[in-house]
Amino acid sequence: MNVPKKRRGATAIKSIHTVAVRSIPKTERSQYLELYTLGSEKGRLMNERLTLDARRQTIDLHLASINERILSLQQEVTREQQAEAGVKAPSQPVRTVDINY
């Protein structure tokens, strides 16, 4: 009688985890982990710095445009005040009327 052979699949392949072999010895593992985490944190902070620099430039441009607008409005107000100062005040006082209800 023929006994069917058991098929071997991907689960039969031994991996590094099933054999319990690690590439880093236990004594060096924490140092490498710390190096990795510090490297990734450094990269994150460098990206954040670039983002903040770009944001700072945008804010500086916006502030400069606001300052220019403020200066132009102040000049406009002073011109209007000077024009009003050139207009003579009425020679007679304005009459007021009391209204009783």
TORSEZA-554524 format. One line per field, with one value per residue (C-alpha): residue in three letters; residue number from 1; x negated, y, z negated; chain. Coordinates in Angstrom, 2 decimals, padded with zeros to 5 digits. Layout:
<atoms>
residu = [ALA / ...];
num = [NUM / ...];
xx = [X / ...];
yy = [Y / ...];
zz = [Z / ...];
chaine = [A / ...];
</atoms>
This chain:
<atoms>
residu = [MET / ASN / VAL / PRO / LYS / LYS / ARG / ARG / GLY / ALA / THR / ALA / ILE / LYS / SER / ILE / HIS / THR / VAL / ALA / VAL / ARG / SER / ILE / PRO / LYS / THR / GLU / ARG / SER / GLN / TYR / LEU / GLU / LEU / TYR / THR / LEU / GLY / SER / GLU / LYS / GLY / ARG / LEU / MET / ASN / GLU / ARG / LEU / THR / LEU / ASP / ALA / ARG / ARG / GLN / THR / ILE / ASP / LEU / HIS / LEU / ALA / SER / ILE / ASN / GLU / ARG / ILE / LEU / SER / LEU / GLN / GLN / GLU / VAL / THR / ARG / GLU / GLN / GLN / ALA / GLU / ALA / GLY / VAL / LYS / ALA / PRO / SER / GLN / PRO / VAL / ARG / THR / VAL / ASP / ILE / ASN / TYR];
num = [1 / 2 / 3 / 4 / 5 / 6 / 7 / 8 / 9 / 10 / 11 / 12 / 13 / 14 / 15 / 16 / 17 / 18 / 19 / 20 / 21 / 22 / 23 / 24 / 25 / 26 / 27 / 28 / 29 / 30 / 31 / 32 / 33 / 34 / 35 / 36 / 37 / 38 / 39 / 40 / 41 / 42 / 43 / 44 / 45 / 46 / 47 / 48 / 49 / 50 / 51 / 52 / 53 / 54 / 55 / 56 / 57 / 58 / 59 / 60 / 61 / 62 / 63 / 64 / 65 / 66 / 67 / 68 / 69 / 70 / 71 / 72 / 73 / 74 / 75 / 76 / 77 / 78 / 79 / 80 / 81 / 82 / 83 / 84 / 85 / 86 / 87 / 88 / 89 / 90 / 91 / 92 / 93 / 94 / 95 / 96 / 97 / 98 / 99 / 100 / 101];
xx = [000.00 / -001.27 / -001.46 / -000.97 / -003.93 / -003.29 / -003.65 / -006.08 / -005.02 / -006.40 / -005.74 / -008.34 / -011.12 / -013.10 / -013.64 / -015.94 / -013.11 / -012.14 / -015.74 / -016.12 / -019.29 / -019.82 / -022.22 / -023.21 / -024.56 / -022.60 / -025.40 / -025.59 / -021.88 / -021.02 / -023.83 / -022.72 / -019.13 / -020.11 / -022.17 / -019.18 / -016.72 / -019.10 / -019.67 / -015.96 / -015.33 / -018.10 / -016.52 / -013.11 / -014.47 / -016.36 / -013.15 / -011.30 / -013.98 / -013.53 / -009.78 / -010.13 / -012.61 / -010.16 / -007.34 / -009.52 / -010.23 / -006.53 / -005.75 / -008.50 / -007.09 / -003.60 / -004.81 / -006.69 / -003.55 / -001.52 / -004.10 / -004.02 / -000.23 / -000.35 / -002.80 / -000.68 / 002.46 / 000.66 / -000.51 / 003.03 / 004.43 / 001.88 / 002.71 / 006.42 / 005.74 / 003.67 / 006.42 / 009.01 / 006.80 / 006.76 / 010.60 / 011.82 / 014.10 / 017.59 / 017.74 / 020.97 / 021.54 / 023.90 / 027.41 / 028.89 / 032.55 / 033.92 / 036.63 / 038.99 / 041.09];
yy = [000.00 / 003.45 / 005.84 / 009.42 / 011.63 / 014.62 / 017.80 / 020.28 / 023.91 / 027.25 / 026.46 / 023.70 / 026.16 / 027.11 / 030.78 / 032.72 / 033.12 / 029.45 / 028.42 / 031.19 / 032.56 / 036.27 / 038.33 / 040.52 / 039.07 / 039.97 / 042.08 / 044.32 / 044.42 / 047.43 / 049.56 / 048.90 / 049.57 / 052.86 / 053.78 / 053.04 / 055.03 / 057.97 / 057.92 / 057.87 / 060.66 / 062.73 / 062.27 / 063.25 / 066.39 / 067.40 / 067.08 / 069.10 / 071.81 / 072.05 / 072.30 / 075.01 / 076.97 / 076.91 / 078.01 / 080.79 / 082.11 / 082.11 / 083.97 / 086.54 / 087.22 / 087.60 / 089.97 / 092.06 / 092.44 / 093.40 / 096.01 / 097.50 / 097.67 / 099.35 / 101.97 / 102.73 / 103.09 / 105.38 / 107.57 / 107.66 / 108.68 / 111.49 / 112.78 / 112.82 / 114.64 / 117.25 / 117.68 / 118.13 / 120.66 / 122.69 / 122.88 / 125.90 / 125.46 / 126.92 / 130.61 / 130.22 / 127.52 / 124.73 / 125.22 / 122.48 / 121.93 / 120.22 / 117.70 / 116.97 / 113.86];
zz = [000.00 / 000.90 / -002.00 / -000.82 / -001.55 / -003.68 / -001.75 / -003.13 / -002.92 / -003.93 / -007.55 / -007.44 / -006.62 / -009.64 / -010.15 / -012.39 / -014.90 / -015.09 / -015.64 / -018.30 / -016.79 / -017.03 / -014.97 / -017.91 / -021.16 / -024.28 / -025.71 / -022.62 / -021.87 / -024.05 / -022.62 / -019.05 / -019.98 / -021.58 / -018.50 / -016.29 / -018.40 / -018.66 / -014.90 / -014.16 / -016.67 / -015.07 / -011.65 / -012.97 / -014.62 / -011.48 / -009.45 / -012.07 / -011.90 / -008.13 / -008.55 / -011.18 / -009.03 / -006.13 / -008.45 / -009.88 / -006.37 / -005.56 / -008.78 / -008.10 / -004.62 / -006.02 / -008.75 / -006.19 / -004.05 / -007.15 / -008.13 / -004.61 / -004.74 / -008.16 / -006.89 / -003.83 / -005.97 / -008.42 / -005.55 / -004.18 / -007.57 / -007.96 / -004.46 / -005.33 / -008.60 / -006.80 / -004.20 / -006.95 / -008.71 / -005.50 / -005.51 / -007.46 / -010.39 / -009.97 / -010.87 / -012.84 / -015.43 / -014.46 / -015.77 / -017.85 / -018.53 / -021.61 / -020.93 / -023.75 / -023.58];
chaine = [A / A / A / A / A / A / A / A / A / A / A / A / A / A / A / A / A / A / A / A / A / A / A / A / A / A / A / A / A / A / A / A / A / A / A / A / A / A / A / A / A / A / A / A / A / A / A / A / A / A / A / A / A / A / A / A / A / A / A / A / A / A / A / A / A / A / A / A / A / A / A / A / A / A / A / A / A / A / A / A / A / A / A / A / A / A / A / A / A / A / A / A / A / A / A / A / A / A / A / A / A];
</atoms>
